[in-house]
Amino acid sequence: MKKLLTKWHRILAPRATILVSTVNREGVSNAAPFSFVMPVSIDPPLIAFASVEARHTLKNIRATGEFVVNIPSVDLLRETWICGKSFPEGVSEIEQAGLTAVPSEKVRSPRIKECLANLECLLEAEYQAGDHWIVVGRIAAIGVREGLFDGEAFDLVTAQPLMHVSSKDFASLGEVMTYTE
Ligand SMILES: Cc1cc2nc3c(=O)[nH]c(=O)nc-3n(C[C@H](O)[C@H](O)[C@H](O)COP(=O)(O)O)c2cc1C
């Protein structure tokens, strides 16, 4: 039982992978992948992800009260992995990964240009849950790559978002099924 519980979250997979971009007090950008992520409210629009205490991302969010959720596609696997490496504080993973930081509309944290979508967030709440902190953001502005989202359906098959399985394993979307009676 104990052995099964150490990696239990690997059963709940694949999970959406996001790149959270932030800035520190000096304005230096940071980006890191997270896959403990979920929508929590539609109106108001709230999104949550879970972070361990040690992350620079969490420190920056606490310092600035904002962040951007960027959604990478499968062709950004390498860049996403580089962003997940441990760099000294103040080193921008966005630059290290060869990604492009572009200005956001409502927050100082940059959007990552190459991503499928960018959700600009203001920190709404933070809760401790076991060994992680649940960070809840209120979406203040959204950018989506042209042609992927009409406000109803997101074109997942074209978008091919990057899904996280565990450790170095990732997945892509095979098929979208529609239930009919
Ligand atoms: C695909 C992937 C998903 C990850 N998901 C999480 C997560 O949900 N929560 C977390 O605390 N760390 C997660 N990590 C680890 C952080 O991304 C990693 O420790 C990163 O270096 C943190 O960067 P930062 O200190 O600049 O915030 C994940 C790493 C990868 C590669």
The ligand as an SDF file (V2000), in Angstrom:
LIG
                    3D

 31 33  0  0  0  0  0  0  0  0999 V2000
    6.0350   18.1980  -17.2150 C   0  0  0  0  0  0  0  0  0  0  0  0
    6.3510   18.7110  -15.8320 C   0  0  0  0  0  0  0  0  0  0  0  0
    5.3190   18.9550  -14.9360 C   0  0  0  0  0  0  0  0  0  0  0  0
    5.5900   19.4650  -13.6510 C   0  0  0  0  0  0  0  0  0  0  0  0
    4.5490   19.6980  -12.8050 N   0  0  0  0  0  0  0  0  0  0  0  0
    4.7950   20.2570  -11.5780 C   0  0  0  0  0  0  0  0  0  0  0  0
    3.7050   20.5690  -10.7090 C   0  0  0  0  0  0  0  0  0  0  0  0
    2.5210   20.3620  -11.0410 O   0  0  0  0  0  0  0  0  0  0  0  0
    4.0110   21.1400   -9.5110 N   0  0  0  0  0  0  0  0  0  0  0  0
    5.2890   21.4250   -9.1250 C   0  0  0  0  0  0  0  0  0  0  0  0
    5.5030   21.9570   -8.0160 O   0  0  0  0  0  0  0  0  0  0  0  0
    6.3420   21.1540   -9.9530 N   0  0  0  0  0  0  0  0  0  0  0  0
    6.1140   20.5850  -11.1630 C   0  0  0  0  0  0  0  0  0  0  0  0
    7.1690   20.3260  -12.0210 N   0  0  0  0  0  0  0  0  0  0  0  0
    8.5410   20.6840  -11.6060 C   0  0  0  0  0  0  0  0  0  0  0  0
    8.9040   22.1480  -11.9220 C   0  0  0  0  0  0  0  0  0  0  0  0
    8.5160   22.5480  -13.2080 O   0  0  0  0  0  0  0  0  0  0  0  0
   10.4320   22.3300  -11.8270 C   0  0  0  0  0  0  0  0  0  0  0  0
   10.8620   22.0100  -10.5190 O   0  0  0  0  0  0  0  0  0  0  0  0
   10.9140   23.7200  -12.2200 C   0  0  0  0  0  0  0  0  0  0  0  0
   12.3290   23.7440  -12.2340 O   0  0  0  0  0  0  0  0  0  0  0  0
   10.4120   24.7930  -11.2940 C   0  0  0  0  0  0  0  0  0  0  0  0
   10.9320   26.0300  -11.7580 O   0  0  0  0  0  0  0  0  0  0  0  0
   10.9020   27.3650  -10.8940 P   0  0  0  0  0  0  0  0  0  0  0  0
   11.6710   27.0940   -9.6180 O   0  0  0  0  0  0  0  0  0  0  0  0
   11.5530   28.3620  -11.7810 O   0  0  0  0  0  0  0  0  0  0  0  0
    9.4680   27.6820  -10.5900 O   0  0  0  0  0  0  0  0  0  0  0  0
    6.9220   19.7530  -13.2740 C   0  0  0  0  0  0  0  0  0  0  0  0
    7.9680   19.5020  -14.1790 C   0  0  0  0  0  0  0  0  0  0  0  0
    7.6850   18.9750  -15.4420 C   0  0  0  0  0  0  0  0  0  0  0  0
    8.8260   18.7340  -16.3910 C   0  0  0  0  0  0  0  0  0  0  0  0
  1  2  1  0
  2  3  1  0
  2 30  2  0
  3  4  2  0
  4  5  1  0
  4 28  1  0
  5  6  2  0
  6  7  1  0
  6 13  1  0
  7  8  2  0
  7  9  1  0
  9 10  1  0
 10 11  2  0
 10 12  1  0
 12 13  2  0
 13 14  1  0
 14 15  1  0
 14 28  1  0
 15 16  1  0
 16 17  1  0
 16 18  1  0
 18 19  1  0
 18 20  1  0
 20 21  1  0
 20 22  1  0
 22 23  1  0
 23 24  1  0
 24 25  2  0
 24 26  1  0
 24 27  1  0
 28 29  2  0
 29 30  1  0
 30 31  1  0
M  END
$$$$
